[in-house]
């Protein structure tokens, strides 16, 4: 059951890791897109600014053409008025000349006491009429030039209005494009924010899953069956002679042995019978220098009476590793190792767990 749960959590961790990787890729892609959109927005804003400047310039040009056209219209009106006045003067002069040439006019001349003066009056009238005609012709020519200039100004103003309309259309297009890019950047940033938040949440979930995984693995180790699988096959921790066995009465009082006492020469290596974690490595009253190894599943082995120890608490030792050397610190009369096996804190008979083939010699009864 623990293994199935661990597999499920491992699959969930794998799925979360893959999703985190995918989100990281999406975030990086979104950041790249945001950068690209920002560059495009900068370019659009630049174009908007250029078109705005262009439109302002065109408005100024159109304003100048409007002023020019107003001046030309005023000049045309003035010249037309001048032409009309000269036409009236010329018409009056022609009528006078006609009166002079008519019978009535002839009578006036005949009645004049000075004929030469009458001739001079006719010549002056003729000159005056010619001058008026020339002035009228010049003003008419001016009117033609002014009208042509006015036509050109109207044409240019019309062209400027066309350019302004085109620039205004481009301005609106770029402005709308900038607005769309700003909106897109906002959407991308929102996606980045949401995905970043999702990544943070997933990492928290992944950490929780990892913690759960460690707990499940610890639970699995605790129920691994490792120590139980070696039952009857373990060797004793030291080569020597078994002087006392589990359940035998001690020499003093009615106390019984909870393990083996194996005599051996001082300094002989004491070895762990199986893999495990050192949970105690220090002096303990009644046991001398004591090492306790936790093998999981609630099984522990105790090694007492040592001269010195070679491991510390929390060390991991493998089967056969030297954890101490033989001594007599347990208060025994001879040097040796006191050895126990406990399950859930209760002593069990080592004979069901160890095989004493050639490594030890049992003491004779």
C-alpha positions in Angstrom: 0.0 0.0 0.0 2.9 2.4 0.9 4.6 1.5 -2.4 1.4 2.3 -4.4 1.0 5.6 -2.5 4.6 6.5 -3.2 4.2 5.7 -6.9 1.2 7.9 -7.0 3.0 10.8 -5.3 6.0 10.3 -7.6 3.8 10.4 -10.6 2.2 13.6 -9.3 5.6 15.2 -8.6 6.6 14.2 -12.2 3.4 15.7 -13.6 4.0 18.9 -11.6 7.6 19.1 -12.7 6.5 18.8 -16.3 3.9 21.4 -15.9 6.4 23.7 -14.2 8.7 23.2 -17.2 5.9 23.9 -19.6 4.9 27.0 -17.7 8.5 28.3 -17.6 8.7 27.8 -21.3 5.3 29.7 -21.8 6.5 32.5 -19.4 9.8 32.8 -21.4 7.8 32.9 -24.7 5.4 35.5 -23.2 8.3 37.6 -22.1 9.8 37.4 -25.6 6.5 38.3 -27.1 6.1 41.2 -24.7 9.5 42.5 -25.6 8.7 42.2 -29.3 5.3 44.0 -28.8 7.1 46.7 -26.8 9.5 47.3 -29.6 6.6 47.4 -32.1 4.7 49.8 -29.8 7.8 52.1 -29.6 7.9 52.0 -33.4 4.1 52.7 -33.7 4.4 55.5 -31.2 7.2 57.0 -33.2 5.1 56.8 -36.4 2.2 58.4 -34.5 4.5 61.2 -33.4 5.8 61.6 -36.9 2.3 61.8 -38.4 1.2 64.2 -35.7 4.1 66.5 -36.5 3.4 66.0 -40.2 -0.3 66.9 -39.7 0.6 70.0 -37.7 3.0 71.1 -40.5 0.3 70.5 -43.1 -2.2 72.5 -41.0 0.3 75.4 -40.9 0.8 75.2 -44.7 -2.9 75.1 -45.3 -3.3 78.1 -43.0 -0.7 80.0 -45.0 -2.4 79.1 -48.3 -5.7 80.2 -46.9 -4.2 83.6 -46.0 -2.6 83.8 -49.4 -5.9 83.0 -51.1 -7.6 85.7 -49.0 -5.0 88.3 -50.1 -5.4 87.2 -53.7 -9.2 87.4 -53.5 -8.8 90.9 -52.1 -6.5 91.9 -54.9 -8.7 90.4 -57.5 -11.7 92.4 -56.1 -9.6 95.6 -56.0 -8.3 95.1 -59.6 -11.8 94.3 -60.8 -13.0 97.5 -59.2 -10.2 99.5 -60.7 -11.0 98.0 -64.2 -14.6 98.9 -63.8 -13.7 102.5 -62.7 -11.4 102.9 -65.7 -14.0 101.4 -68.0 -16.5 104.0 -66.7 -13.9 106.8 -67.2 -13.1 105.5 -70.7 -16.8 105.3 -71.5 -17.3 108.9 -70.4 -14.4 110.0 -72.5 -15.7 108.1 -75.5 -19.1 109.8 -75.1 -17.5 113.2 -74.9 -15.5 112.5 -78.0 -18.6 111.4 -79.8 -20.3 114.6 -78.7 -17.4 116.6 -80.1 -17.6 114.7 -83.4 -21.4 115.1 -83.6 -23.2 118.1 -84.9 -23.8 119.5 -81.5 -20.1 119.1 -80.8 -19.2 120.8 -84.1 -21.4 123.8 -83.2 -19.5 124.0 -79.9 -16.2 124.1 -81.8 -17.4 126.7 -84.3 -18.7 128.9 -81.6 -15.3 128.7 -79.9 -13.2 131.8 -80.4 -9.9 129.8 -80.5 -9.9 126.8 -83.0 -6.4 125.8 -82.0 -7.5 125.3 -78.4 -10.3 123.2 -79.7 -7.8 121.0 -81.7 -5.7 120.6 -78.6 -8.7 119.5 -76.6 -9.4 116.9 -79.2 -5.8 115.6 -79.1 -5.8 115.5 -75.3 -9.0 113.6 -75.4 -7.6 111.1 -77.8 -4.4 110.6 -75.6 -6.5 110.3 -72.5 -8.6 107.6 -74.1 -5.6 105.7 -75.3 -4.1 105.9 -71.8 -7.3 104.6 -70.3 -7.4 101.7 -72.8 -3.8 100.8 -72.0 -4.5 101.0 -68.2 -7.5 98.8 -68.7 -5.4 96.2 -70.7 -2.7 96.2 -68.0 -5.2 95.7 -65.2 -6.9 93.0 -67.2 -3.5 91.3 -67.6 -3.0 91.7 -63.8 -6.4 90.1 -63.2 -5.3 87.1 -65.4 -2.1 86.7 -63.4 -3.8 87.1 -60.1 -6.5 84.6 -61.2 -3.8 82.2 -62.3 -2.0 82.6 -58.9 -5.3 82.0 -57.2 -6.0 78.9 -59.2 -2.5 77.6 -58.3 -3.1 78.4 -54.6 -6.5 76.6 -54.7 -4.8 73.6 -56.4 -2.0 73.5 -53.8 -4.4 73.9 -50.9 -6.5 71.0 -52.4 -3.4 68.9 -52.6 -2.4 69.8 -49.1 -5.9 68.8 -47.9 -5.4 65.5 -49.6 -2.0 64.9 -48.0 -3.5 66.0 -44.6 -6.4 63.5 -45.1 -3.9 60.7 -45.9 -1.6 61.7 -43.0 -4.6 61.8 -40.7 -5.7 58.4 -41.8 -2.2 57.1 -41.2 -2.1 58.8 -37.8 -5.4 57.1 -36.9 -4.1 53.8 -38.1 -0.9 54.0 -36.1 -2.7 55.3 -33.1 -5.2 52.4 -33.2 -2.2 50.0 -33.8 -0.5 51.5 -30.7 -3.7 51.0 -28.7 -3.9 47.4 -29.8 -0.3 46.8 -29.0 -0.7 48.4 -25.6 -3.7 46.1 -25.0 -1.8 43.1 -26.2 1.1 44.0 -23.9 -1.3 44.3 -21.0 -2.8 40.9 -21.8 0.6 39.3 -22.1 1.8 40.8 -18.9 -1.4 39.5 -17.2 -0.6 36.1 -18.5 3.0 36.3 -17.3 1.7 37.4 -13.8 -0.9 34.6 -13.7 1.6 32.0 -14.9 4.2 33.2 -12.5 1.7 33.0 -9.6 0.8 29.5 -10.8 4.4 28.5 -10.9 4.9 29.8 -7.3 1.8 27.8 -6.2 3.0 24.7 -8.1 6.4 25.0 -6.5 4.8 25.2 -3.1 2.6 22.1 -4.0 5.7 20.4 -5.3 7.6 21.1 -2.0 4.6 19.7 -0.1 4.6 16.6 -2.3 8.3 16.2 -1.9 7.8 16.4 1.9 5.0 13.9 1.7 7.3 11.7 -0.5 10.0 11.8 2.1 7.5 10.9 4.8 6.2 8.0 2.7 9.7 6.8 2.0 10.5 7.0 5.6 7.4 5.0 6.3 8.4 2.5 3.6 11.9 2.1 5.1 10.2 1.5 8.5 8.2 -1.3 6.9 10.9 -2.4 4.5 11.2 -6.0 5.8 15.0 -5.7 5.4 16.1 -6.9 8.8 13.4 -9.6 9.0 14.6 -11.0 5.6 18.0 -11.9 7.1 16.5 -13.8 10.1 18.7 -16.8 10.9 21.5 -15.7 8.6 23.3 -12.9 10.5 26.7 -13.4 12.0 27.7 -12.4 15.5 29.3 -9.0 16.0 32.6 -10.4 17.1 34.6 -13.7 17.0 34.8 -15.2 20.4 33.1 -17.4 22.9 29.4 -17.1 23.9 29.6 -17.1 27.7 26.0 -16.2 28.3 22.8 -16.7 26.3 19.3 -15.2 26.1 17.1 -16.2 29.1 19.9 -17.6 31.3 20.0 -16.5 34.9 22.8 -14.1 35.7 25.2 -15.0 38.5 23.8 -12.4 40.8 20.2 -12.5 41.8 17.3 -13.8 39.7 18.0 -11.5 36.7 18.2 -13.1 33.3 20.2 -12.3 30.2 18.4 -10.4 27.5 21.0 -11.2 24.9 24.5 -12.8 24.5 27.7 -12.0 26.2 30.6 -13.0 23.9 34.1 -12.9 25.3 36.9 -11.7 23.0 40.3 -10.1 23.2 40.5 -6.5 24.1 40.7 -4.3 21.0 39.0 -6.9 18.7 36.8 -5.1 16.1 33.1 -5.1 16.9 31.0 -5.2 13.7 27.4 -4.2 12.9 25.5 -7.3 11.9 23.3 -5.4 9.4 22.8 -2.0 7.7 21.3 0.7 9.9 21.5 4.1 11.6 23.4 4.7 14.8 20.9 6.1 17.2 23.1 5.9 20.4 26.9 6.0 20.9 27.9 6.9 24.4 28.3 5.6 27.9 25.3 4.1 29.6 25.1 2.8 33.2 25.1 -1.0 33.2 26.2 -1.3 29.6 29.4 0.7 29.6 30.3 2.2 26.2 27.2 1.3 24.2 26.3 1.5 20.5 22.7 1.0 19.3 21.9 0.6 15.6 18.4 1.0 14.2 17.7 -1.4 11.3 14.1 -0.3 10.6 10.9 -2.2 11.1 11.3 -1.5 14.8 14.4 -3.7 15.0 17.5 -2.6 16.9 20.8 -4.2 17.9 22.8 -3.2 21.0 26.6 -3.6 21.5 27.8 -2.9 25.0 30.9 -3.2 27.1 33.2 -1.7 24.4 36.5 -0.1 25.1 35.9 2.7 22.5 33.5 3.4 19.7 34.2 4.2 16.1 30.8 5.8 15.1 28.6 8.7 16.2 24.9 9.2 16.5 23.1 9.6 13.1 25.9 7.7 11.3 24.8 5.2 8.7 26.6 1.9 8.9 26.6 -1.1 6.6 26.7 -4.8 7.5 30.1 -5.8 8.7 31.3 -2.2 9.4 33.5 -1.8 12.5 31.5 0.3 15.1 33.7 -0.3 18.2 36.4 -2.4 19.8 36.1 -5.0 22.5 36.6 -3.8 26.1 35.3 -4.5 29.6 33.5 -1.2 30.3 30.2 -3.0 31.1 31.5 -4.2 34.5 32.2 -7.7 33.3 35.1 -9.7 34.8 36.4 -10.5 31.3 36.6 -8.5 28.1 33.8 -9.1 25.6 30.7 -7.7 23.9 27.2 -7.7 25.3 24.9 -8.2 22.3 21.1 -7.7 22.2 18.4 -7.7 19.5 15.2 -5.8 20.2 12.0 -5.5 18.4 9.8 -2.6 19.3 12.0 -2.1 22.4 11.5 -5.7 23.6 14.5 -8.1 23.7 14.3 -11.2 21.4 16.4 -14.3 21.4 19.5 -13.8 19.1 19.6 -17.5 18.3 16.6 -17.1 16.0 18.5 -14.5 14.1 22.2 -15.3 14.0 24.1 -18.2 12.7 27.2 -19.0 14.8 29.0 -21.3 12.4 32.7 -20.8 12.8 32.7 -17.3 14.1 32.0 -18.2 17.7 32.5 -21.0 20.1 29.8 -21.8 22.6 31.0 -22.1 26.2 30.8 -25.6 27.7 28.1 -26.1 30.3 
